[in-house]
Amino acid sequence: MAKADARRSDLADRIADHLLEAGLGAASLRQLSDAAGLSDRMLIYYFGTRDAAIEAGLQRGAERMTAILTDQASPEPLAPEALLARIKSVVLDDALAPYMALWLEVVSKAARERSPYKDAAAVIAAGFLDWTASQLDIEAAERRETALLILAQVEGLMLLKAAGLPLGAD
């Protein structure tokens, strides 16, 4: 079983790479299979469905994004304004553009109630919310609401950047 799990993990990495490079428009069964280096049947063998393969790739991308944020995190919890500034500087950096573009695609499809994107978006957003809340140096009762406000600001800025609006220094 461990060998199959390791193989599935490797395939999730390949699918994540493909989605980050090509986007959700290139997520047909054939395109995902090619990216994974498998036949269509073998991709279904490992994931069960095309949607499950997409979810695995999206989750792996979210794990990578969380690792990038964690690498840039302060060693100590921060006040909300300082955390917002830190997250903005990381998330709005052009190096993370593929992650942000993919995230915007996922959320757009989730807004239309499309499967598997709605469930994947909810899981990924909850993970980012938990991560953000864990970085705050405020009372525990205020963390979730403050983390939601921080994420709303960052997501709004990502959307404006994607729309081509200059964001300036702030």
Backbone as CSV, one residue per row, in Angstrom:
resi,resn,N_x,N_y,N_z,CA_x,CA_y,CA_z,C_x,C_y,C_z
1,MET,0.814,-1.195,0.000,0.000,0.000,0.000,0.860,1.262,0.000
2,ALA,1.972,1.240,0.710,2.835,2.414,0.784,3.387,2.784,-0.584
3,LYS,3.680,1.784,-1.409,4.195,2.039,-2.749,3.140,2.737,-3.605
4,ALA,1.893,2.304,-3.500,0.802,2.932,-4.250,0.581,4.366,-3.780
5,ASP,0.690,4.598,-2.466,0.538,5.953,-1.932,1.649,6.868,-2.422
6,ALA,2.868,6.335,-2.462,4.002,7.123,-2.953,3.815,7.456,-4.430
7,ARG,3.331,6.498,-5.184,3.089,6.732,-6.614,1.992,7.769,-6.803
8,ARG,0.939,7.663,-6.028,-0.171,8.627,-6.116,0.319,10.027,-5.747
9,SER,1.182,10.105,-4.759,1.740,11.401,-4.355,2.579,12.006,-5.474
10,ASP,3.399,11.192,-6.106,4.203,11.654,-7.244,3.297,12.144,-8.377
11,LEU,2.240,11.414,-8.637,1.302,11.801,-9.697,0.599,13.112,-9.342
12,ALA,0.250,13.297,-8.075,-0.367,14.554,-7.641,0.587,15.726,-7.885
13,ASP,1.882,15.504,-7.660,2.880,16.540,-7.948,2.888,16.891,-9.436
14,ARG,2.862,15.875,-10.274,2.880,16.113,-11.722,1.619,16.841,-12.178
15,ILE,0.495,16.452,-11.613,-0.769,17.117,-11.972,-0.743,18.564,-11.491
16,ALA,-0.235,18.795,-10.287,-0.122,20.170,-9.780,0.767,21.001,-10.693
17,ASP,1.907,20.445,-11.098,2.795,21.159,-12.026,2.051,21.549,-13.296
18,HIS,1.297,20.600,-13.833,0.548,20.849,-15.066,-0.503,21.935,-14.865
19,LEU,-1.260,21.855,-13.782,-2.302,22.854,-13.533,-1.711,24.232,-13.306
20,LEU,-0.592,24.299,-12.613,0.056,25.591,-12.382,0.583,26.194,-13.683
21,GLU,1.021,25.350,-14.588,1.556,25.840,-15.861,0.458,26.143,-16.876
22,ALA,-0.518,25.256,-16.994,-1.485,25.356,-18.081,-2.874,25.825,-17.644
23,GLY,-3.178,25.735,-16.364,-4.483,26.163,-15.880,-5.548,25.099,-16.015
24,LEU,-6.738,25.434,-15.551,-7.840,24.484,-15.538,-8.410,24.210,-16.917
25,GLY,-8.153,25.095,-17.865,-8.605,24.865,-19.230,-7.910,23.679,-19.862
26,ALA,-6.823,23.250,-19.270,-6.060,22.109,-19.779,-6.164,20.936,-18.811
27,ALA,-7.387,20.673,-18.344,-7.575,19.627,-17.344,-8.499,18.514,-17.844
28,SER,-8.426,18.235,-19.131,-9.177,17.081,-19.630,-8.484,15.816,-19.134
29,LEU,-9.174,14.709,-19.210,-8.581,13.445,-18.779,-7.305,13.158,-19.568
30,ARG,-7.340,13.393,-20.856,-6.173,13.142,-21.715,-5.003,14.047,-21.303
31,GLN,-5.273,15.325,-21.083,-4.204,16.262,-20.728,-3.606,15.932,-19.361
32,LEU,-4.454,15.572,-18.413,-3.946,15.195,-17.087,-3.134,13.906,-17.163
33,SER,-3.617,12.954,-17.943,-2.893,11.687,-18.109,-1.523,11.927,-18.734
34,ASP,-1.492,12.744,-19.776,-0.218,13.058,-20.423,0.743,13.721,-19.445
35,ALA,0.221,14.673,-18.664,1.060,15.377,-17.691,1.606,14.418,-16.636
36,ALA,0.803,13.427,-16.280,1.222,12.454,-15.267,2.097,11.352,-15.856
37,GLY,2.155,11.287,-17.186,2.948,10.249,-17.829,2.283,8.884,-17.783
38,LEU,0.950,8.904,-17.806,0.171,7.675,-17.708,-0.865,7.600,-18.830
39,SER,-1.439,6.431,-18.988,-2.606,6.308,-19.852,-3.823,6.817,-19.076
40,ASP,-4.896,7.085,-19.794,-6.132,7.520,-19.135,-6.577,6.486,-18.095
41,ARG,-6.506,5.225,-18.475,-6.944,4.159,-17.569,-6.116,4.108,-16.287
42,MET,-4.823,4.316,-16.411,-3.974,4.270,-15.210,-4.228,5.472,-14.309
43,LEU,-4.514,6.620,-14.898,-4.849,7.784,-14.081,-6.122,7.490,-13.280
44,ILE,-7.102,6.909,-13.929,-8.344,6.537,-13.242,-8.062,5.454,-12.194
45,TYR,-7.164,4.545,-12.476,-6.788,3.515,-11.503,-6.280,4.164,-10.217
46,TYR,-5.410,5.165,-10.351,-4.812,5.787,-9.173,-5.750,6.756,-8.457
47,PHE,-6.627,7.427,-9.197,-7.451,8.460,-8.573,-8.948,8.158,-8.562
48,GLY,-9.386,7.241,-9.361,-10.806,6.900,-9.393,-11.587,7.674,-10.432
49,THR,-11.382,8.981,-10.465,-12.065,9.848,-11.429,-11.140,10.992,-11.832
50,ARG,-11.471,11.629,-12.926,-10.741,12.820,-13.367,-10.842,13.908,-12.295
51,ASP,-12.048,14.081,-11.743,-12.239,15.103,-10.712,-11.367,14.849,-9.492
52,ALA,-11.213,13.602,-9.101,-10.358,13.280,-7.954,-8.893,13.578,-8.269
53,ALA,-8.494,13.362,-9.515,-7.121,13.706,-9.916,-6.913,15.213,-9.855
54,ILE,-7.910,15.969,-10.318,-7.820,17.432,-10.247,-7.742,17.877,-8.796
55,GLU,-8.596,17.316,-7.950,-8.576,17.680,-6.532,-7.214,17.394,-5.907
56,ALA,-6.626,16.249,-6.251,-5.300,15.905,-5.710,-4.256,16.913,-6.173
57,GLY,-4.316,17.313,-7.434,-3.380,18.318,-7.946,-3.582,19.673,-7.292
58,LEU,-4.835,20.055,-7.110,-5.116,21.340,-6.462,-4.663,21.332,-5.009
59,GLN,-4.910,20.232,-4.332,-4.476,20.133,-2.934,-2.956,20.202,-2.829
60,ARG,-2.258,19.551,-3.751,-0.797,19.602,-3.732,-0.325,21.025,-3.991
61,GLY,-0.959,21.724,-4.910,-0.619,23.126,-5.155,-0.843,23.978,-3.916
62,ALA,-1.945,23.731,-3.215,-2.228,24.476,-1.984,-1.187,24.167,-0.911
63,GLU,-0.760,22.912,-0.831,0.287,22.552,0.131,1.584,23.287,-0.185
64,ARG,1.911,23.376,-1.451,3.120,24.106,-1.852,3.000,25.583,-1.493
65,MET,1.835,26.151,-1.756,1.619,27.569,-1.455,1.736,27.805,0.055
66,THR,1.161,26.928,0.838,1.265,27.047,2.293,2.719,26.949,2.736
67,ALA,3.480,26.068,2.113,4.905,25.943,2.450,5.656,27.228,2.114
68,ILE,5.317,27.842,0.998,5.958,29.116,0.622,5.618,30.187,1.649
69,LEU,4.356,30.267,2.037,3.949,31.243,3.049,4.643,30.967,4.378
70,THR,4.729,29.709,4.742,5.364,29.341,6.008,6.847,29.695,5.996
71,ASP,7.500,29.483,4.865,8.913,29.857,4.753,9.117,31.357,4.939
72,GLN,8.120,32.138,4.558,8.206,33.589,4.663,7.601,34.123,5.963
73,ALA,7.058,33.235,6.765,6.377,33.652,7.998,7.366,34.172,9.029
74,SER,6.846,35.013,9.859,7.615,35.502,10.985,7.772,34.361,11.997
75,PRO,8.905,34.303,12.688,9.069,33.245,13.688,8.119,33.424,14.878
76,GLU,7.571,34.613,15.007,6.651,34.906,16.097,5.347,35.423,15.502
77,PRO,4.210,35.186,16.158,2.939,35.725,15.654,3.011,37.242,15.513
78,LEU,2.214,37.770,14.589,2.255,39.192,14.266,0.919,39.873,14.533
79,ALA,0.994,41.184,14.695,-0.221,41.991,14.752,-0.887,41.918,13.379
80,PRO,-2.203,42.109,13.294,-2.907,41.984,12.013,-2.317,42.825,10.877
81,GLU,-1.944,44.067,11.135,-1.414,44.927,10.075,-0.080,44.396,9.544
82,ALA,0.745,43.928,10.451,2.046,43.391,10.047,1.878,42.085,9.271
83,LEU,0.947,41.243,9.696,0.707,39.996,8.980,0.148,40.270,7.588
84,LEU,-0.771,41.213,7.492,-1.318,41.580,6.184,-0.204,42.047,5.252
85,ALA,0.664,42.900,5.727,1.766,43.399,4.901,2.674,42.257,4.460
86,ARG,2.959,41.337,5.356,3.838,40.209,5.022,3.183,39.313,3.979
87,ILE,1.923,38.955,4.181,1.224,38.091,3.233,1.105,38.773,1.874
88,LYS,0.763,40.045,1.866,0.650,40.777,0.597,1.959,40.742,-0.170
89,SER,3.062,40.969,0.504,4.349,41.009,-0.192,4.686,39.667,-0.823
90,VAL,4.279,38.575,-0.181,4.556,37.250,-0.719,3.575,36.902,-1.837
91,VAL,2.307,37.045,-1.564,1.265,36.613,-2.488,1.233,37.441,-3.774
92,LEU,1.533,38.717,-3.679,1.475,39.571,-4.863,2.776,39.563,-5.662
93,ASP,3.782,38.846,-5.181,5.037,38.735,-5.916,4.796,37.946,-7.200
94,ASP,5.429,38.382,-8.277,5.231,37.724,-9.571,5.652,36.252,-9.567
95,ALA,6.537,35.874,-8.669,6.967,34.480,-8.595,5.804,33.556,-8.241
96,LEU,4.812,34.088,-7.564,3.655,33.272,-7.187,2.479,33.428,-8.150
97,ALA,2.681,34.110,-9.251,1.600,34.344,-10.221,0.901,33.057,-10.665
98,PRO,1.630,31.966,-10.937,0.908,30.744,-11.341,-0.049,30.223,-10.262
99,TYR,0.353,30.317,-9.008,-0.517,29.881,-7.916,-1.751,30.765,-7.824
100,MET,-1.544,32.056,-7.952,-2.654,32.992,-7.834,-3.622,32.849,-9.005
101,ALA,-3.085,32.674,-10.206,-3.947,32.500,-11.379,-4.783,31.226,-11.236
102,LEU,-4.161,30.144,-10.789,-4.893,28.893,-10.605,-5.949,29.055,-9.522
103,TRP,-5.610,29.714,-8.430,-6.567,29.919,-7.347,-7.771,30.719,-7.851
104,LEU,-7.534,31.754,-8.630,-8.645,32.541,-9.163,-9.532,31.698,-10.084
105,GLU,-8.922,30.822,-10.861,-9.713,29.914,-11.706,-10.575,28.979,-10.852
106,VAL,-9.999,28.428,-9.816,-10.727,27.506,-8.944,-11.911,28.220,-8.299
107,VAL,-11.671,29.395,-7.770,-12.738,30.131,-7.088,-13.830,30.531,-8.078
108,SER,-13.434,30.918,-9.275,-14.416,31.274,-10.301,-15.322,30.090,-10.621
109,LYS,-14.739,28.929,-10.789,-15.534,27.733,-11.076,-16.357,27.324,-9.853
110,ALA,-15.819,27.511,-8.670,-16.563,27.190,-7.445,-17.789,28.087,-7.318
111,ALA,-17.666,29.345,-7.739,-18.788,30.277,-7.664,-19.953,29.819,-8.545
112,ARG,-19.651,29.045,-9.555,-20.678,28.505,-10.460,-21.138,27.111,-10.015
113,GLU,-20.732,26.722,-8.794,-21.130,25.438,-8.215,-20.620,24.248,-9.017
114,ARG,-19.487,24.392,-9.654,-18.947,23.311,-10.478,-18.110,22.362,-9.632
115,SER,-18.328,21.097,-9.865,-17.558,20.066,-9.186,-16.321,19.762,-10.023
116,PRO,-15.191,19.526,-9.468,-14.840,19.353,-8.060,-14.373,20.644,-7.403
117,TYR,-14.573,21.753,-8.076,-13.958,23.002,-7.640,-14.573,23.573,-6.371
118,LYS,-15.862,23.420,-6.195,-16.504,23.969,-4.996,-15.934,23.331,-3.736
119,ASP,-15.865,22.018,-3.722,-15.320,21.330,-2.546,-13.840,21.633,-2.363
120,ALA,-13.098,21.607,-3.460,-11.659,21.883,-3.375,-11.414,23.300,-2.871
121,ALA,-12.173,24.261,-3.375,-12.004,25.653,-2.943,-12.284,25.794,-1.450
122,ALA,-13.313,25.118,-0.977,-13.661,25.209,0.447,-12.539,24.646,1.319
123,VAL,-11.977,23.514,0.928,-10.897,22.890,1.704,-9.649,23.774,1.686
124,ILE,-9.300,24.258,0.506,-8.098,25.084,0.379,-8.267,26.401,1.139
125,ALA,-9.422,27.039,0.988,-9.663,28.305,1.690,-9.635,28.102,3.206
126,ALA,-10.202,27.009,3.680,-10.177,26.731,5.123,-8.739,26.548,5.605
127,GLY,-7.914,25.909,4.790,-6.505,25.743,5.154,-5.775,27.069,5.237
128,PHE,-6.023,27.949,4.259,-5.392,29.269,4.282,-5.917,30.098,5.460
129,LEU,-7.196,29.951,5.769,-7.767,30.669,6.912,-7.116,30.198,8.214
130,ASP,-6.992,28.902,8.383,-6.351,28.363,9.592,-4.900,28.823,9.693
131,TRP,-4.185,28.787,8.563,-2.793,29.216,8.563,-2.702,30.680,8.964
132,THR,-3.541,31.518,8.385,-3.519,32.958,8.684,-3.841,33.199,10.153
133,ALA,-4.858,32.548,10.654,-5.236,32.714,12.066,-4.099,32.294,12.990
134,SER,-3.377,31.255,12.613,-2.291,30.773,13.466,-1.118,31.752,13.517
135,GLN,-1.051,32.676,12.590,0.048,33.640,12.530,-0.242,34.931,13.295
136,LEU,-1.461,35.054,13.824,-1.869,36.303,14.470,-1.542,36.343,15.956
137,ASP,-1.073,37.496,16.382,-0.766,37.747,17.786,-1.894,38.579,18.394
138,ILE,-3.058,37.948,18.478,-4.223,38.607,19.085,-4.979,37.553,19.907
139,GLU,-5.981,37.996,20.624,-6.788,37.090,21.437,-7.401,36.003,20.555
140,ALA,-7.445,34.788,21.076,-7.951,33.643,20.317,-9.365,33.881,19.788
141,ALA,-10.201,34.552,20.564,-11.590,34.788,20.155,-11.695,35.680,18.919
142,GLU,-10.664,36.464,18.651,-10.690,37.397,17.520,-9.957,36.864,16.285
143,ARG,-9.251,35.778,16.409,-8.373,35.321,15.322,-9.113,34.970,14.039
144,ARG,-10.183,34.201,14.134,-10.873,33.763,12.920,-11.429,34.948,12.142
145,GLU,-12.113,35.826,12.816,-12.704,36.994,12.138,-11.614,37.892,11.539
146,THR,-10.555,38.110,12.270,-9.444,38.934,11.768,-8.764,38.256,10.585
147,ALA,-8.577,36.947,10.681,-7.975,36.204,9.566,-8.852,36.292,8.325
148,LEU,-10.170,36.214,8.489,-11.089,36.370,7.347,-10.928,37.744,6.695
149,LEU,-10.816,38.775,7.502,-10.650,40.129,6.964,-9.316,40.278,6.227
150,ILE,-8.278,39.686,6.765,-6.969,39.732,6.092,-7.049,39.015,4.752
151,LEU,-7.627,37.814,4.753,-7.743,37.069,3.499,-8.608,37.806,2.483
152,ALA,-9.664,38.451,2.941,-10.518,39.209,2.025,-9.724,40.338,1.367
153,GLN,-8.889,41.007,2.127,-8.063,42.074,1.556,-7.050,41.525,0.549
154,VAL,-6.395,40.445,0.911,-5.393,39.850,0.018,-6.061,39.335,-1.257
155,GLU,-7.182,38.631,-1.110,-7.897,38.103,-2.279,-8.361,39.241,-3.186
156,GLY,-8.833,40.319,-2.590,-9.258,41.474,-3.386,-8.093,42.069,-4.168
157,LEU,-6.955,42.184,-3.528,-5.773,42.704,-4.219,-5.315,41.769,-5.337
158,MET,-5.405,40.466,-5.096,-5.053,39.501,-6.142,-5.964,39.677,-7.353
159,LEU,-7.228,39.857,-7.096,-8.205,40.035,-8.179,-7.909,41.305,-8.960
160,LEU,-7.620,42.381,-8.258,-7.297,43.644,-8.927,-6.009,43.531,-9.732
161,LYS,-5.020,42.834,-9.185,-3.773,42.629,-9.926,-4.033,41.815,-11.187
162,ALA,-4.838,40.762,-11.055,-5.168,39.935,-12.213,-5.918,40.730,-13.274
163,ALA,-6.685,41.716,-12.845,-7.434,42.554,-13.776,-6.540,43.614,-14.426
164,GLY,-5.280,43.664,-13.989,-4.325,44.580,-14.607,-4.239,45.949,-13.973
165,LEU,-4.845,46.110,-12.827,-4.758,47.405,-12.159,-3.425,47.523,-11.428
166,PRO,-2.740,48.663,-11.576,-1.479,48.844,-10.842,-1.786,49.021,-9.360
167,LEU,-1.065,48.289,-8.540,-1.341,48.322,-7.106,-0.425,49.271,-6.358
168,GLY,0.644,49.694,-6.981,1.559,50.607,-6.317,2.276,49.944,-5.180
169,ALA,2.859,50.744,-4.315,3.633,50.229,-3.184,2.741,49.629,-2.116
170,ASP,1.495,50.085,-2.028,0.581,49.561,-0.994,-0.402,48.620,-1.631
